[in-house]
Amino acid sequence: FHCGISQAFCGATTTIVPGACSHTMIDSLFIVSGAGNHVVDRHFRGHTPRIVCEPFMEKLRASDNAEGIPAVICGNRRHVLVHILREKIVFLAVVTQEEPPLAILELLDRVHQVLTRYLGEVSEDTLRQNFSTVYLLLDEMIDSGLPFTTELNSLESIIAPPSAISKVVQAVSGSSSQVLSDVPPNVKGQGGTTFGALTSALGASTHTQIGGASAEVWWRRQNVVYASNEIYVDIVESIDGIFNSQGHMVSGGINGDILVNSKLSGIPEVLMTLRNPGVLQNASFHPCVRLHRFERDKALSFIPPDGEFTLASYWIPDLALNMPFNFNVTVNYHAEHGKLQISVNPKLSVTMQHKQMLIDKFCVNVRLPEDIASATLSCQSGTVRFDSDTKVVVWNIGKLAGQENKCEGTLVYATNSKDGSHRIPAEEKSAAQLAFVIKGWAISGIRSDSCEVSSTTYTPYKASRYTTTSGKMDYRIA
């Protein structure tokens, strides 16, 4: 999946003739707010009524946690509903043919990434305020229900991102078209109107060439010029897994992304060598990467797109992770009350080896049974509270310092309404969720050894960063 589908959607540019084939991936796309309001409807193979989405909408209205709704739902005998949730916005695809669900999920995620690049924040308000841009992007990205153009540089050369200047021009002219043209503007042909002078002065209709730098480098826009040339590499890894009461991972692994922000003039050649490149065994690459060079030398050789992009994504199914901290939590239920104890401290064997490491924004959530009415809690560092509605203990530590951090408290049982006896939880298992950000360290050990830029007349500034974050980490409580 990683090597095939992800790379295909990073650079889907195949020309599809509508009506030339009956095959389609999705029939319709609905963008719905977390409150259940339809924001955007786009149909690719005939009109799909909103009533088809009702099985999903019923689950959305009835659920307190939208993340718990299954990604694939059978709407009826003909329609299947596939969705992703991003920033309280639901991207819902209606499918009527047999398709790989992961391919549809990848396409929906690509739509969200593109909208984020254009709108900054994907919310109900920004989608409504920029509805014309959203519909233009969907028309370019999906043709007849199949991926068409999903590369950001290619889209930006066709559709101008919304800006304050474009909004002023639209307000004066009454036009909402943001499709760029490869024909130079003719101000004289506009009859000397105020709009012609305004667009010329603001640069809203400046000449833009559509297409890539060449047929072989279609992912990079033409005539890129920067006064200051820079390239930044961010390696971000996320830990997802289930851990037992001893802290050993039972199931899970590492998700990683090599993110690049390229601000280089011309058509540069970049060669990146990595320390521990073996972690990229199960990876997907951006189409700009020369795969034969990577297979031969284990080096990433590419002509980068302009701006931000994901150079590679990888997955490491590693069950022997050396976490940089020790974490322990116990819950005991006695006759009169319960007892909660949590302790966490950094591992000196890891932190002393990587002195630039900073464990920050550390937070522990412990979900307790419904029979717990309240809790009296105290902690050595940070803040702790008990949410009586969700039955969750939330301990915000912040920066994880060198000493051991402890939190403990007494749990008060709920009482039976009939006889007033305590409702003691019987053999109920609890779980703890962790959230944190580790700066200056990648848990897989991957690092950028060098980043060489050639085929240029300048010397760019180069920098790299490493970050490890928590994904979905559940610790079972004994």
N, C-alpha and C positions, 0 to 999 in steps of 0.2 A: 504493500500500500504506500509506504513512504516513498519508495524509489519511483513508483509509477504515477499514481494519481496526483500527489503533491506537485511533482515537477511538471506534469502535464498542465495543471491549472495555473502554475506560475507563468506559463508562456503559451496559453492557448490562443493561437492565431489562425486556426484553420478556417478557410472560407467555406461557409455553409449556404447552400442555395435553398431558401425556404420552399418547402413543398417537394424538394428533390428526393426526400426519403421520409418514410413514416416513423422512423425511430426518433425518440425524444427522451431527454433525461427527466425534465420536470415540465408539467403542464402550466402551472401557475405559481406565482410567488406572492405571499402575503406577509407584510411587515406589520406586526401587531405590538401595541404597548403592553407593559406588564399588567395594566388595569383591564385589558381585554378590548381596547379600542383599535379598530382597523385604521392604519395610517397610510399604507401604500398597498395597492393591488396592481399586480402586473401579470397579464395573461399572455402566454406564448403559443398555445395550441388550442384556440377556442376559449370561450368564456366559461369560467368555473364559478358557480354561485357560492356566496359566502356560507350558505347552509352546510356545505361540504366540510367546513372547518369546525362545525359545532362539537363533534366528539372531543377535539382538542380544547376548544374554548370552555367546555364544561369542566374539564380537568383543571384548566387554568383558574377559573373562578372559584373552584372548590378547594384549591390547594393553597396552603400558606407558604409553601416553598416550591416555586416554579422549577427549581433545578431538579426536583424529584420526579418530574413528569418524564416518562419514557421518550427517547428521541424519535422513535418510530411508532406510530399508532395506526391501526387499521380503521379508517373512517367508515367504510362500508365495503360491499363486495367489489366495487370498482376502484375506489380511491384509497391511497395510502398517504398519511401525513407524516412528513419528516421535518424536524425543526431543530434549531439551536437557540440558546438564550445568551444574549450578550448585552450587558449593561441595562438590564430590565427591558430589553427590546427583543421580541421573538421574530426570527426569520423562519417562516413556515412555507415549505414546498409541498405541492400537491402532485402526486405521482400516480400514473395509471398503467405503467408498464414495468416489467421486471428490470430493476436496476440495482447496482451495488449501493447499499445505504451509505457506506463510507465515502463514495464518490460524491453523493449528493450533499453530505455533511461538509465535505471539503469545499464544494462550490459555494455553499451558504456562508462558510467562514471567509472565503475570498471576497464575497460581496460585502461582508461586514468590514473587512480590512480596507477595501477601496473606499467605502463610505466614510470610514474613520479618517482616512488620508484627506478626503475632500472636505468633510464637515468639521473635523476636529473632534467633536463629541456627537455620538449617534444617540439622539433622544427624540421624543415625540415632537418637541418644538423645532429642533433643527431640521428634522425630516420635512415638516410642513413648510418651514420658511424657505427651504431649498428644494421644493418638490420637482421643479423643472430639471435641476441638475441630477436628482435621483433617478428620474425616469430616463433621462438621456444616458446615464451610466448603465442602467439595467438593459437598455436597448443595445448598447455596445458590448456588454459583457455576455449576454445570453441571446442567442439567435435560434428561434424555433425550438426552444427548450434545451439547447446544447451550449456548452461553454464556447465563447467566441474570442473576445479580446479581454484578457484579465490582467495583463501586465500594466503596472501603474504608469510607467514612463510612456507607453503607447497610448493609454487612456488620456494622460495629461496633454499629449500632443494633439488630441482630437477634441476634448472637452475641457474648457478652461475652468479651474477651480473657482468657486464663488469668492468674491472679494468686495471690499467697500467700494472700489472703483466701478466694478461691474454693476453693483446695485444702484449707484448713482446714474449710470448710463441707462439702465433699464427703466428707472423711474422717469427720466427725461424723455426717453424715446418710446416707452410703452412696449418695448421688445424684451423678450425673455430668452432669446436664443443665445446659447453659450458654445455652440459648435464652432470651432476654429476653422479658418479657411486657409488654403495655400495660395490664394490669389491676393496680391498686395492691395491694400485699401486705396480707393480713388476718392479723395476728399472733394475734388472739384466736381465729380459726378453727383455729389449729394446736394448740388444747388446752393452751396454756401450756407446751409442751414446751421442753426445753433447746435444741433446734434452732431453735425459733421465736425464742427470746430471743437466741440466738447470731447468727442471720441479721439480726435487727433491729439488734443492737448493731454488727455489722461492716459493715452496709450492703450485704451481698451480694445482697439481694433488693430493692433500692431501685427505686422506680417509674421505668420507662424507657418513653418513648413511641417506638414503632417507626415509621419513615418519616422523610422529609425535612422541612425547615422548611416547605415547601409543595409543591403538585403541580408548580410550575414550578422549584423549587429542591430537587429530590429528592436531590441529591448532598451537601447540608449537613444535619447533624443538628439537631434542635430544641433550643431553650433553651440556647444556648451562652453561658456566662458565665465571664469571666476577671477576676482581680483586676488583672493587669498585661497590657495589650493590646500585642501585638507581631506583626510580620510580617517574615519574612526571605526574601530571594531569592538563590538560588545558581544561577549559570550555569556549567555544567560541560561542557567540550568534550573529545572524545577523538579522537586522530589515528590513522587506520588507513590503511596504504598500503605499497606496495613502492617502494623508492628504488634508483636505479642507483648505480654507483660514484662518480659526480660529486655525489651528494646530491640529485638532482632526482627528484621523485615521478613514477613511471611509471603507477601505478594507485592509486586510493584517494580519500580525502576526510576530512571532519570529521563526526563524530556529536556532536550537542549536545542538552542537556536544560536547560530552565528549571525549576528545582525551587523550590517555595514551601513554607514552613512558616508556616501561619497560626494565630495564637492571638488571634483577635478575637471580641469579644462581639457578640451580636445577629446581624443580617443586614447586614453591611457591603457597600458597593459599592467596588470597587478599580479604578483606572484606571492602567495602567502604560504609559509611553511609552519607546521604545527608540531608542538610537543605532544606526544601520545596520540598520533592520528588514528590509532586503532579503534578509538571510540566511535569513529564514523563508519563502522561496518554496516550498520542499519540506518542509512541516512537518505534524505532526498536533497537534491541540489537545485539551485536556480539554473535556468537554461544557459546562463552566461558561463558556467563552469565547464572547462574542458575535461570531460570525464576520462578520456584516455590518458591525459597527463596525471590525473589523480590516481588512476589504477596503476600507473607505472612508477611514479615518484612519490605518491602520497602527499602531493602538494596541490594547492588550489590555485590554478591559473585561470584568469578571467579578465574580460573587459567589463567594468562595472556599469550598471545602470546609473543614472543621475539621481542623487538623493538617497533616501532610506530604502533598504530592501533586505530580505532574508537570504543570505548566501547559502545556508544549509540548515536543515533541521534533522535531528537524530534522536534515537531512542536506545537506551541501554538497559536491558533487563537484568539489573545487578541486585542480588539479594544480600550481598555482603558489604553493604555500605558502611563506611567508617564515619558516623555522624560526629560533628565537632562538639557535641555536648552530651551530657548524661541526663536522662529524664526518667522520673519515677513518680507514679501516682497510685495510691491505695485508698479504697473505700471500704469501711467496715460498718456493718449494721448491728448494733447492740439492742438490748431489750428496751432501753429508755430513749436512746438517741443514736445517731450515726456519727461516724468520724471520717473526715477527709484529710488526706495529707498529700502534698505535691512538693517535689523538689527538683531543681534543675540547676546545672552548673556546667560551664564550658570544660572540655577536655584539654588539659594542659599539653598532652602529647601532640595534639593537632594544632592548637593555637600558638604554641611556642615555635612550631616548625613553620607556620605561616603567620608571621608577626603583623602583616598588613591586613589580616582578617578582622572584620568587625561584624559581630552578630547583633543585629538591631531589630526593632519592632517585633520583639518576641511576645507572643500572646498564646495563652492556654485556655481552651474551652473544654469543660468537663460536663457532659450531659448526664443528668441524674434521673432516677425513676420518677414517675408521676406521684408516688406516695410521699415525696419530700415536700413539705409545706414551706419551710424557710431554712435559712442557714446563717450562722454567726461565724464570720471569716476574718482572718488576719493574715498579713503577709509582711515579709521583711523589706521587700522592694516593690515599687510599682503600686498599682491599685487593683483591688479585687471586689467583685460584687456578685450577687446571686439574682438571676432573673426568674422571678416566681412564675411568670407566664410560660416561658420555654423550659424551665427547670435546668438552666445552664449556669455553671459557675464560670465567670469570665475574669481571668487574671492577666492584666496588661503589665508586663515587666519593662518593656522598652529595650534599652541597651543591656545585653547580657554581660555583666562584669565578671571578674575573676573569682569572686567568692560564691559560695553556695547560696542559692535563693530558695526560700521555703515559704509555703503557704499551707495553712491548716485551719480547720474549723469544725464546728459542731452542726450536725444536720438534724432538724426538727421534723418529726413524722407528722403526716396528716392524721386526723382522727375519724373514726367511724361515727356517722350521725346517729346511729341507733344506740350504741352502748358507750361511746366515747373512748373506745380502746384505740391503741396506736395501730396504724396501718404500716406494718414493717415490711419493706420490700423483701420478697422471697426469691432468692437465687436469680435476681435480675442483674444482668451484665451491663456495665457502663463503658463508655468510650471517651477518650480525650482526643481533641483535634489541636494541632499545633500550627501556628503561623509565624513566619520569621523572614528576614532578609539578611543574607550574609554577603557583605561587600568585600571585593578584593580576593575572592576565592571561588574556584569551580570544583565541585565535589568529584567530578570524573578525572580530574588531573589534566585536562586539556588546556593548552596555552598557545598563544601566538608567538612563535620564535622570531619570525621576521615577516616584514611586509614590504616588498620591493615594488616600486612604481617606475616603469620604463616607457619608452616611446613618447617622452615629453621633454620640454625645454626648461622645466622648473623643478624645484625640489619641494615636495609637499610636506606639510606637517602631518605626522602619523601618531596615533594613540590607540590604546586598547584598554578595556575594562572587563572585569569578571564579576559575576553576580550569581549567587545560588539562592533560590527562593523555595518556600514550601508550596507544594501543590495541594492535593488532598491527602493529608497524613492522619491516619487514625491509629491511636494506641489503645489496644485492648487493656482493660483494667481487670486484674485478677480478683 
